């Protein structure tokens, strides 16, 4: 996913979601890629119907994009994924 999303594509992809939040987490690129692969499995879970979460890696870290129909769902998803990212950033260096 490119950092600059095409607004037309975003509108088609996010039908029903009116709120969007993007967060750039600055971490080393190797850790960002491991986090993205691990956490993206959670975002594809069929039980997550109130939000859509997308991840991408850039040269300076991990970008998290959260789409939701309401602010409560947006906040809850953001909190969950930031905790998962924090956990990955803490655990990965221990396993190297």
Biopython code that builds the backbone (N, CA, C, O; Angstrom):
import numpy as np
from Bio.PDB.StructureBuilder import StructureBuilder

atoms = [
    (1, "UNK", "N", (0.845, -1.170, 0.000)),
    (1, "UNK", "CA", (0.000, 0.000, 0.000)),
    (1, "UNK", "C", (0.887, 1.229, 0.000)),
    (1, "UNK", "O", (1.782, 1.368, 0.833)),
    (2, "UNK", "N", (0.631, 2.101, -0.930)),
    (2, "UNK", "CA", (1.403, 3.327, -1.007)),
    (2, "UNK", "C", (0.922, 4.284, 0.065)),
    (2, "UNK", "O", (-0.258, 4.293, 0.416)),
    (3, "UNK", "N", (1.834, 5.089, 0.585)),
    (3, "UNK", "CA", (1.500, 6.015, 1.662)),
    (3, "UNK", "C", (0.416, 6.993, 1.239)),
    (3, "UNK", "O", (-0.446, 7.346, 2.044)),
    (4, "UNK", "N", (0.447, 7.432, -0.004)),
    (4, "UNK", "CA", (-0.560, 8.339, -0.523)),
    (4, "UNK", "C", (-1.606, 7.500, -1.253)),
    (4, "UNK", "O", (-1.370, 7.055, -2.376)),
    (5, "UNK", "N", (-2.742, 7.287, -0.632)),
    (5, "UNK", "CA", (-3.784, 6.466, -1.236)),
    (5, "UNK", "C", (-4.614, 7.309, -2.194)),
    (5, "UNK", "O", (-4.828, 8.499, -1.963)),
    (6, "UNK", "N", (-5.076, 6.688, -3.263)),
    (6, "UNK", "CA", (-5.957, 7.355, -4.199)),
    (6, "UNK", "C", (-7.329, 7.455, -3.551)),
    (6, "UNK", "O", (-7.886, 6.445, -3.120)),
    (7, "UNK", "N", (-7.881, 8.670, -3.476)),
    (7, "UNK", "CA", (-9.159, 8.879, -2.798)),
    (7, "UNK", "C", (-10.286, 8.090, -3.451)),
    (7, "UNK", "O", (-11.188, 7.626, -2.753)),
    (8, "UNK", "N", (-10.257, 7.927, -4.763)),
    (8, "UNK", "CA", (-11.290, 7.156, -5.436)),
    (8, "UNK", "C", (-11.256, 5.700, -5.024)),
    (8, "UNK", "O", (-12.300, 5.104, -4.756)),
    (9, "UNK", "N", (-10.066, 5.119, -4.971)),
    (9, "UNK", "CA", (-9.923, 3.732, -4.537)),
    (9, "UNK", "C", (-10.321, 3.573, -3.085)),
    (9, "UNK", "O", (-10.947, 2.579, -2.718)),
    (10, "UNK", "N", (-9.964, 4.541, -2.255)),
    (10, "UNK", "CA", (-10.290, 4.473, -0.831)),
    (10, "UNK", "C", (-11.795, 4.465, -0.635)),
    (10, "UNK", "O", (-12.305, 3.732, 0.213)),
    (11, "UNK", "N", (-12.507, 5.265, -1.400)),
    (11, "UNK", "CA", (-13.960, 5.327, -1.259)),
    (11, "UNK", "C", (-14.595, 3.990, -1.629)),
    (11, "UNK", "O", (-15.540, 3.549, -0.974)),
    (12, "UNK", "N", (-14.080, 3.342, -2.678)),
    (12, "UNK", "CA", (-14.618, 2.047, -3.076)),
    (12, "UNK", "C", (-14.290, 0.970, -2.057)),
    (12, "UNK", "O", (-15.142, 0.141, -1.734)),
    (13, "UNK", "N", (-13.063, 0.973, -1.548)),
    (13, "UNK", "CA", (-12.621, -0.048, -0.606)),
    (13, "UNK", "C", (-13.311, 0.076, 0.743)),
    (13, "UNK", "O", (-13.434, -0.920, 1.456)),
    (14, "UNK", "N", (-13.760, 1.260, 1.112)),
    (14, "UNK", "CA", (-14.214, 1.537, 2.468)),
    (14, "UNK", "C", (-15.707, 1.794, 2.539)),
    (14, "UNK", "O", (-16.158, 2.530, 3.417)),
    (15, "UNK", "N", (-16.466, 1.225, 1.663)),
    (15, "UNK", "CA", (-17.887, 1.473, 1.662)),
    (15, "UNK", "C", (-18.487, 1.120, 3.020)),
    (15, "UNK", "O", (-18.281, 0.015, 3.521)),
    (16, "UNK", "N", (-19.226, 2.048, 3.614)),
    (16, "UNK", "CA", (-19.815, 1.836, 4.924)),
    (16, "UNK", "C", (-18.963, 2.351, 6.067)),
    (16, "UNK", "O", (-19.465, 2.492, 7.182)),
    (17, "UNK", "N", (-17.692, 2.637, 5.829)),
    (17, "UNK", "CA", (-16.807, 3.180, 6.853)),
    (17, "UNK", "C", (-16.648, 4.673, 6.606)),
    (17, "UNK", "O", (-16.246, 5.089, 5.520)),
    (18, "UNK", "N", (-16.963, 5.476, 7.614)),
    (18, "UNK", "CA", (-16.908, 6.922, 7.428)),
    (18, "UNK", "C", (-15.729, 7.572, 8.138)),
    (18, "UNK", "O", (-15.392, 8.714, 7.825)),
    (19, "UNK", "N", (-15.102, 6.899, 9.063)),
    (19, "UNK", "CA", (-14.010, 7.478, 9.844)),
    (19, "UNK", "C", (-12.709, 6.762, 9.518)),
    (19, "UNK", "O", (-12.656, 5.534, 9.451)),
    (20, "UNK", "N", (-11.661, 7.551, 9.317)),
    (20, "UNK", "CA", (-10.360, 6.982, 8.970)),
    (20, "UNK", "C", (-9.283, 7.617, 9.834)),
    (20, "UNK", "O", (-9.310, 8.815, 10.117)),
    (21, "UNK", "N", (-8.340, 6.788, 10.242)),
    (21, "UNK", "CA", (-7.202, 7.259, 11.020)),
    (21, "UNK", "C", (-5.958, 6.566, 10.497)),
    (21, "UNK", "O", (-5.943, 5.349, 10.310)),
    (22, "UNK", "N", (-4.906, 7.356, 10.260)),
    (22, "UNK", "CA", (-3.617, 6.800, 9.829)),
    (22, "UNK", "C", (-2.576, 7.131, 10.878)),
    (22, "UNK", "O", (-2.500, 8.255, 11.373)),
    (23, "UNK", "N", (-1.771, 6.126, 11.208)),
    (23, "UNK", "CA", (-0.717, 6.296, 12.204)),
    (23, "UNK", "C", (0.578, 5.766, 11.608)),
    (23, "UNK", "O", (0.610, 4.665, 11.058)),
    (24, "UNK", "N", (1.641, 6.547, 11.716)),
    (24, "UNK", "CA", (2.973, 6.121, 11.277)),
    (24, "UNK", "C", (3.788, 5.814, 12.525)),
    (24, "UNK", "O", (4.024, 6.697, 13.350)),
    (25, "UNK", "N", (4.218, 4.562, 12.663)),
    (25, "UNK", "CA", (5.032, 4.133, 13.795)),
    (25, "UNK", "C", (6.471, 4.011, 13.297)),
    (25, "UNK", "O", (6.756, 3.206, 12.411)),
    (26, "UNK", "N", (7.367, 4.802, 13.859)),
    (26, "UNK", "CA", (8.762, 4.800, 13.425)),
    (26, "UNK", "C", (9.533, 3.718, 14.172)),
    (26, "UNK", "O", (9.831, 3.845, 15.359)),
    (27, "UNK", "N", (9.846, 2.650, 13.441)),
    (27, "UNK", "CA", (10.623, 1.527, 13.969)),
    (27, "UNK", "C", (11.542, 1.041, 12.851)),
    (27, "UNK", "O", (11.305, 1.363, 11.687)),
    (28, "UNK", "N", (12.585, 0.272, 13.174)),
    (28, "UNK", "CA", (13.472, -0.251, 12.128)),
    (28, "UNK", "C", (12.689, -1.064, 11.091)),
    (28, "UNK", "O", (11.739, -1.768, 11.431)),
    (29, "UNK", "N", (13.100, -0.956, 9.832)),
    (29, "UNK", "CA", (12.347, -1.576, 8.741)),
    (29, "UNK", "C", (12.237, -3.098, 8.856)),
    (29, "UNK", "O", (11.215, -3.666, 8.472)),
    (30, "UNK", "N", (13.269, -3.768, 9.377)),
    (30, "UNK", "CA", (13.175, -5.228, 9.511)),
    (30, "UNK", "C", (12.131, -5.615, 10.554)),
    (30, "UNK", "O", (11.390, -6.579, 10.361)),
    (31, "UNK", "N", (12.068, -4.881, 11.642)),
    (31, "UNK", "CA", (11.054, -5.142, 12.674)),
    (31, "UNK", "C", (9.671, -4.762, 12.159)),
    (31, "UNK", "O", (8.692, -5.445, 12.461)),
    (32, "UNK", "N", (9.577, -3.681, 11.387)),
    (32, "UNK", "CA", (8.290, -3.259, 10.821)),
    (32, "UNK", "C", (7.702, -4.348, 9.933)),
    (32, "UNK", "O", (6.502, -4.616, 9.993)),
    (33, "UNK", "N", (8.532, -4.973, 9.115)),
    (33, "UNK", "CA", (8.048, -6.025, 8.217)),
    (33, "UNK", "C", (7.581, -7.252, 8.999)),
    (33, "UNK", "O", (6.554, -7.841, 8.663)),
    (34, "UNK", "N", (8.307, -7.637, 10.017)),
    (34, "UNK", "CA", (7.896, -8.777, 10.853)),
    (34, "UNK", "C", (6.577, -8.460, 11.549)),
    (34, "UNK", "O", (5.677, -9.300, 11.583)),
    (35, "UNK", "N", (6.456, -7.266, 12.101)),
    (35, "UNK", "CA", (5.209, -6.839, 12.760)),
    (35, "UNK", "C", (4.048, -6.861, 11.773)),
    (35, "UNK", "O", (2.969, -7.365, 12.084)),
    (36, "UNK", "N", (4.273, -6.313, 10.587)),
    (36, "UNK", "CA", (3.210, -6.256, 9.581)),
    (36, "UNK", "C", (2.702, -7.656, 9.249)),
    (36, "UNK", "O", (1.494, -7.886, 9.199)),
    (37, "UNK", "N", (3.617, -8.581, 9.026)),
    (37, "UNK", "CA", (3.206, -9.943, 8.680)),
    (37, "UNK", "C", (2.461, -10.612, 9.830)),
    (37, "UNK", "O", (1.456, -11.288, 9.611)),
    (38, "UNK", "N", (2.945, -10.426, 11.044)),
    (38, "UNK", "CA", (2.321, -11.074, 12.205)),
    (38, "UNK", "C", (0.950, -10.481, 12.519)),
    (38, "UNK", "O", (-0.011, -11.215, 12.750)),
    (39, "UNK", "N", (0.865, -9.176, 12.526)),
    (39, "UNK", "CA", (-0.368, -8.517, 12.957)),
    (39, "UNK", "C", (-1.427, -8.511, 11.857)),
    (39, "UNK", "O", (-2.620, -8.495, 12.161)),
    (40, "UNK", "N", (-1.024, -8.524, 10.601)),
    (40, "UNK", "CA", (-2.018, -8.508, 9.529)),
    (40, "UNK", "C", (-2.888, -9.762, 9.547)),
    (40, "UNK", "O", (-4.000, -9.748, 9.020)),
    (41, "UNK", "N", (-2.398, -10.840, 10.146)),
    (41, "UNK", "CA", (-3.233, -12.036, 10.308)),
    (41, "UNK", "C", (-4.449, -11.724, 11.173)),
    (41, "UNK", "O", (-5.542, -12.232, 10.921)),
    (42, "UNK", "N", (-4.259, -10.892, 12.190)),
    (42, "UNK", "CA", (-5.371, -10.501, 13.063)),
    (42, "UNK", "C", (-6.393, -9.656, 12.309)),
    (42, "UNK", "O", (-7.597, -9.803, 12.522)),
    (43, "UNK", "N", (-5.925, -8.780, 11.438)),
    (43, "UNK", "CA", (-6.835, -7.868, 10.745)),
    (43, "UNK", "C", (-7.681, -8.580, 9.701)),
    (43, "UNK", "O", (-8.712, -8.052, 9.283)),
    (44, "UNK", "N", (-7.271, -9.764, 9.271)),
    (44, "UNK", "CA", (-8.051, -10.503, 8.279)),
    (44, "UNK", "C", (-9.069, -11.443, 8.928)),
    (44, "UNK", "O", (-9.773, -12.166, 8.223)),
    (45, "UNK", "N", (-9.155, -11.441, 10.244)),
    (45, "UNK", "CA", (-10.093, -12.301, 10.968)),
    (45, "UNK", "C", (-11.529, -11.924, 10.608)),
    (45, "UNK", "O", (-11.877, -10.743, 10.599)),
    (46, "UNK", "N", (-12.349, -12.908, 10.315)),
    (46, "UNK", "CA", (-13.722, -12.668, 9.872)),
    (46, "UNK", "C", (-14.591, -12.014, 10.940)),
    (46, "UNK", "O", (-15.618, -11.424, 10.603)),
    (47, "UNK", "N", (-14.221, -12.096, 12.201)),
    (47, "UNK", "CA", (-15.031, -11.533, 13.273)),
    (47, "UNK", "C", (-14.963, -10.020, 13.381)),
    (47, "UNK", "O", (-15.753, -9.419, 14.109)),
    (48, "UNK", "N", (-14.033, -9.392, 12.668)),
    (48, "UNK", "CA", (-13.879, -7.943, 12.749)),
    (48, "UNK", "C", (-14.736, -7.272, 11.680)),
    (48, "UNK", "O", (-14.263, -7.011, 10.574)),
    (49, "UNK", "N", (-15.972, -6.999, 12.004)),
    (49, "UNK", "CA", (-16.898, -6.436, 11.027)),
    (49, "UNK", "C", (-17.070, -4.918, 11.177)),
    (49, "UNK", "O", (-17.503, -4.257, 10.233)),
    (50, "UNK", "N", (-16.744, -4.366, 12.327)),
    (50, "UNK", "CA", (-16.949, -2.939, 12.553)),
    (50, "UNK", "C", (-15.798, -2.082, 12.059)),
    (50, "UNK", "O", (-15.941, -0.867, 11.921)),
    (51, "UNK", "N", (-14.664, -2.702, 11.792)),
    (51, "UNK", "CA", (-13.491, -1.946, 11.361)),
    (51, "UNK", "C", (-12.784, -2.661, 10.227)),
    (51, "UNK", "O", (-12.952, -3.861, 10.010)),
    (52, "UNK", "N", (-11.996, -1.890, 9.519)),
    (52, "UNK", "CA", (-11.084, -2.445, 8.526)),
    (52, "UNK", "C", (-9.715, -1.864, 8.846)),
    (52, "UNK", "O", (-9.577, -0.654, 9.025)),
    (53, "UNK", "N", (-8.709, -2.718, 8.918)),
    (53, "UNK", "CA", (-7.364, -2.283, 9.287)),
    (53, "UNK", "C", (-6.392, -2.744, 8.215)),
    (53, "UNK", "O", (-6.412, -3.900, 7.794)),
    (54, "UNK", "N", (-5.537, -1.819, 7.776)),
    (54, "UNK", "CA", (-4.532, -2.136, 6.765)),
    (54, "UNK", "C", (-3.164, -1.700, 7.259)),
    (54, "UNK", "O", (-3.030, -0.703, 7.968)),
    (55, "UNK", "N", (-2.159, -2.457, 6.874)),
    (55, "UNK", "CA", (-0.781, -2.176, 7.273)),
    (55, "UNK", "C", (0.075, -2.036, 6.033)),
    (55, "UNK", "O", (-0.172, -2.680, 5.013)),
    (56, "UNK", "N", (1.082, -1.190, 6.131)),
    (56, "UNK", "CA", (2.100, -1.116, 5.085)),
    (56, "UNK", "C", (3.415, -0.713, 5.726)),
    (56, "UNK", "O", (3.447, -0.045, 6.760)),
    (57, "UNK", "N", (4.488, -1.130, 5.098)),
    (57, "UNK", "CA", (5.825, -0.769, 5.576)),
    (57, "UNK", "C", (6.381, 0.314, 4.675)),
    (57, "UNK", "O", (6.207, 0.282, 3.457)),
    (58, "UNK", "N", (7.046, 1.263, 5.286)),
    (58, "UNK", "CA", (7.752, 2.292, 4.534)),
    (58, "UNK", "C", (9.190, 2.289, 5.024)),
    (58, "UNK", "O", (9.546, 1.514, 5.911)),
    (59, "UNK", "N", (10.004, 3.139, 4.459)),
    (59, "UNK", "CA", (11.408, 3.163, 4.830)),
    (59, "UNK", "C", (11.650, 3.476, 6.286)),
    (59, "UNK", "O", (12.665, 3.068, 6.852)),
    (60, "UNK", "N", (10.726, 4.198, 6.901)),
    (60, "UNK", "CA", (10.942, 4.610, 8.289)),
    (60, "UNK", "C", (9.960, 3.991, 9.266)),
    (60, "UNK", "O", (9.766, 4.528, 10.356)),
    (61, "UNK", "N", (9.334, 2.876, 8.908)),
    (61, "UNK", "CA", (8.491, 2.214, 9.882)),
    (61, "UNK", "C", (7.268, 1.537, 9.313)),
    (61, "UNK", "O", (7.271, 1.028, 8.192)),
    (62, "UNK", "N", (6.227, 1.545, 10.114)),
    (62, "UNK", "CA", (4.994, 0.830, 9.833)),
    (62, "UNK", "C", (3.847, 1.825, 9.813)),
    (62, "UNK", "O", (3.703, 2.633, 10.730)),
    (63, "UNK", "N", (3.033, 1.769, 8.772)),
    (63, "UNK", "CA", (1.854, 2.621, 8.704)),
    (63, "UNK", "C", (0.625, 1.777, 8.989)),
    (63, "UNK", "O", (0.446, 0.702, 8.415)),
    (64, "UNK", "N", (-0.208, 2.270, 9.871)),
    (64, "UNK", "CA", (-1.447, 1.617, 10.266)),
    (64, "UNK", "C", (-2.591, 2.498, 9.789)),
    (64, "UNK", "O", (-2.618, 3.693, 10.083)),
    (65, "UNK", "N", (-3.533, 1.920, 9.057)),
    (65, "UNK", "CA", (-4.703, 2.655, 8.569)),
    (65, "UNK", "C", (-5.938, 1.950, 9.101)),
    (65, "UNK", "O", (-6.165, 0.775, 8.816)),
    (66, "UNK", "N", (-6.736, 2.676, 9.878)),
    (66, "UNK", "CA", (-7.928, 2.107, 10.504)),
    (66, "UNK", "C", (-9.153, 2.816, 9.948)),
    (66, "UNK", "O", (-9.203, 4.046, 9.922)),
    (67, "UNK", "N", (-10.141, 2.046, 9.502)),
    (67, "UNK", "CA", (-11.406, 2.572, 9.009)),
    (67, "UNK", "C", (-12.514, 2.009, 9.884)),
    (67, "UNK", "O", (-12.516, 0.824, 10.218)),
    (68, "UNK", "N", (-13.459, 2.870, 10.254)),
    (68, "UNK", "CA", (-14.551, 2.412, 11.115)),
    (68, "UNK", "C", (-15.796, 3.253, 10.870)),
    (68, "UNK", "O", (-15.721, 4.378, 10.374)),
    (69, "UNK", "N", (-16.931, 2.691, 11.225)),
    (69, "UNK", "CA", (-18.192, 3.394, 11.069)),
    (69, "UNK", "C", (-18.477, 4.372, 12.185)),
    (69, "UNK", "O", (-19.280, 5.289, 12.010)),
    (70, "UNK", "N", (-17.834, 4.199, 13.335)),
    (70, "UNK", "CA", (-18.050, 5.113, 14.462)),
    (70, "UNK", "C", (-16.745, 5.303, 15.227)),
    (70, "UNK", "O", (-15.804, 4.521, 15.089)),
    (71, "UNK", "N", (-16.710, 6.364, 16.040)),
    (71, "UNK", "CA", (-15.484, 6.708, 16.759)),
    (71, "UNK", "C", (-15.104, 5.683, 17.824)),
    (71, "UNK", "O", (-13.918, 5.459, 18.065)),
    (72, "UNK", "N", (-16.076, 5.068, 18.455)),
    (72, "UNK", "CA", (-15.767, 4.062, 19.478)),
    (72, "UNK", "C", (-15.041, 2.869, 18.870)),
    (72, "UNK", "O", (-14.067, 2.374, 19.437)),
    (73, "UNK", "N", (-15.509, 2.414, 17.731)),
    (73, "UNK", "CA", (-14.852, 1.293, 17.045)),
    (73, "UNK", "C", (-13.474, 1.693, 16.549)),
    (73, "UNK", "O", (-12.537, 0.896, 16.594)),
    (74, "UNK", "N", (-13.348, 2.926, 16.075)),
    (74, "UNK", "CA", (-12.053, 3.426, 15.610)),
    (74, "UNK", "C", (-11.044, 3.442, 16.752)),
    (74, "UNK", "O", (-9.913, 2.981, 16.598)),
    (75, "UNK", "N", (-11.456, 3.970, 17.888)),
    (75, "UNK", "CA", (-10.583, 4.047, 19.065)),
    (75, "UNK", "C", (-10.211, 2.656, 19.565)),
    (75, "UNK", "O", (-9.049, 2.396, 19.876)),
    (76, "UNK", "N", (-11.189, 1.767, 19.644)),
    (76, "UNK", "CA", (-10.927, 0.412, 20.135)),
    (76, "UNK", "C", (-9.944, -0.324, 19.222)),
    (76, "UNK", "O", (-9.023, -0.984, 19.703)),
    (77, "UNK", "N", (-10.138, -0.210, 17.915)),
    (77, "UNK", "CA", (-9.228, -0.872, 16.978)),
    (77, "UNK", "C", (-7.827, -0.279, 17.066)),
    (77, "UNK", "O", (-6.838, -1.012, 17.064)),
    (78, "UNK", "N", (-7.743, 1.040, 17.143)),
    (78, "UNK", "CA", (-6.434, 1.678, 17.249)),
    (78, "UNK", "C", (-5.706, 1.213, 18.502)),
    (78, "UNK", "O", (-4.528, 0.859, 18.439)),
    (79, "UNK", "N", (-6.394, 1.212, 19.637)),
    (79, "UNK", "CA", (-5.776, 0.757, 20.888)),
    (79, "UNK", "C", (-5.289, -0.688, 20.777)),
    (79, "UNK", "O", (-4.184, -1.010, 21.212)),
    (80, "UNK", "N", (-6.107, -1.543, 20.203)),
    (80, "UNK", "CA", (-5.739, -2.953, 20.057)),
    (80, "UNK", "C", (-4.486, -3.115, 19.209)),
    (80, "UNK", "O", (-3.550, -3.813, 19.601)),
    (81, "UNK", "N", (-4.471, -2.474, 18.055)),
    (81, "UNK", "CA", (-3.335, -2.655, 17.149)),
    (81, "UNK", "C", (-2.074, -1.968, 17.644)),
    (81, "UNK", "O", (-0.975, -2.468, 17.402)),
    (82, "UNK", "N", (-2.195, -0.848, 18.324)),
    (82, "UNK", "CA", (-1.001, -0.228, 18.914)),
    (82, "UNK", "C", (-0.409, -1.122, 20.002)),
    (82, "UNK", "O", (0.811, -1.203, 20.141)),
    (83, "UNK", "N", (-1.267, -1.794, 20.773)),
    (83, "UNK", "CA", (-0.761, -2.743, 21.778)),
    (83, "UNK", "C", (-0.054, -3.926, 21.115)),
    (83, "UNK", "O", (0.989, -4.373, 21.591)),
    (84, "UNK", "N", (-0.617, -4.429, 20.024)),
    (84, "UNK", "CA", (0.017, -5.539, 19.310)),
    (84, "UNK", "C", (1.362, -5.118, 18.718)),
    (84, "UNK", "O", (2.324, -5.884, 18.757)),
    (85, "UNK", "N", (1.431, -3.909, 18.172)),
    (85, "UNK", "CA", (2.696, -3.404, 17.631)),
    (85, "UNK", "C", (3.719, -3.261, 18.751)),
    (85, "UNK", "O", (4.877, -3.645, 18.588)),
    (86, "UNK", "N", (3.296, -2.711, 19.884)),
    (86, "UNK", "CA", (4.198, -2.562, 21.034)),
    (86, "UNK", "C", (4.727, -3.919, 21.476)),
    (86, "UNK", "O", (5.912, -4.060, 21.778)),
    (87, "UNK", "N", (3.852, -4.915, 21.515)),
    (87, "UNK", "CA", (4.265, -6.260, 21.897)),
    (87, "UNK", "C", (5.302, -6.806, 20.915)),
    (87, "UNK", "O", (6.314, -7.368, 21.332)),
    (88, "UNK", "N", (5.057, -6.643, 19.620)),
    (88, "UNK", "CA", (6.013, -7.125, 18.610)),
    (88, "UNK", "C", (7.356, -6.433, 18.744)),
    (88, "UNK", "O", (8.400, -7.084, 18.696)),
    (89, "UNK", "N", (7.339, -5.128, 18.910)),
    (89, "UNK", "CA", (8.589, -4.366, 19.016)),
    (89, "UNK", "C", (9.368, -4.790, 20.255)),
    (89, "UNK", "O", (10.598, -4.750, 20.252)),
    (90, "UNK", "N", (8.677, -5.192, 21.302)),
    (90, "UNK", "CA", (9.329, -5.640, 22.530)),
    (90, "UNK", "C", (9.885, -7.054, 22.388)),
    (90, "UNK", "O", (10.988, -7.339, 22.855)),
    (91, "UNK", "N", (9.130, -7.936, 21.750)),
    (91, "UNK", "CA", (9.494, -9.351, 21.678)),
    (91, "UNK", "C", (10.521, -9.659, 20.594)),
    (91, "UNK", "O", (11.419, -10.469, 20.823)),
    (92, "UNK", "N", (10.417, -9.044, 19.437)),
    (92, "UNK", "CA", (11.279, -9.400, 18.298)),
    (92, "UNK", "C", (12.764, -9.286, 18.621)),
    (92, "UNK", "O", (13.507, -10.216, 18.310)),
    (93, "UNK", "N", (13.243, -8.190, 19.232)),
    (93, "UNK", "CA", (14.686, -8.123, 19.530)),
    (93, "UNK", "C", (15.161, -9.219, 20.490)),
    (93, "UNK", "O", (16.331, -9.601, 20.454)),
    (94, "UNK", "N", (14.283, -9.723, 21.334)),
    (94, "UNK", "CA", (14.654, -10.787, 22.265)),
    (94, "UNK", "C", (14.922, -12.099, 21.544)),
    (94, "UNK", "O", (15.673, -12.940, 22.039)),
    (95, "UNK", "N", (14.312, -12.278, 20.380)),
    (95, "UNK", "CA", (14.448, -13.522, 19.622)),
    (95, "UNK", "C", (15.547, -13.477, 18.574)),
    (95, "UNK", "O", (15.751, -14.458, 17.860)),
    (96, "UNK", "N", (16.247, -12.382, 18.467)),
    (96, "UNK", "CA", (17.312, -12.273, 17.449)),
    (96, "UNK", "C", (18.610, -12.830, 17.959)),
    (96, "UNK", "O", (19.610, -12.822, 17.241)),
]
sb = StructureBuilder()
sb.init_structure("model")
sb.init_model(0)
sb.init_chain("A")
sb.init_seg("    ")
for serial, (resi, resn, name, xyz) in enumerate(atoms, 1):
    if name == "N":
        sb.init_residue(resn, " ", resi, " ")
    sb.init_atom(name, np.array(xyz, "f"), 0.0, 1.0, " ", f" {name:<3s}", serial, name[0])
structure = sb.get_structure()
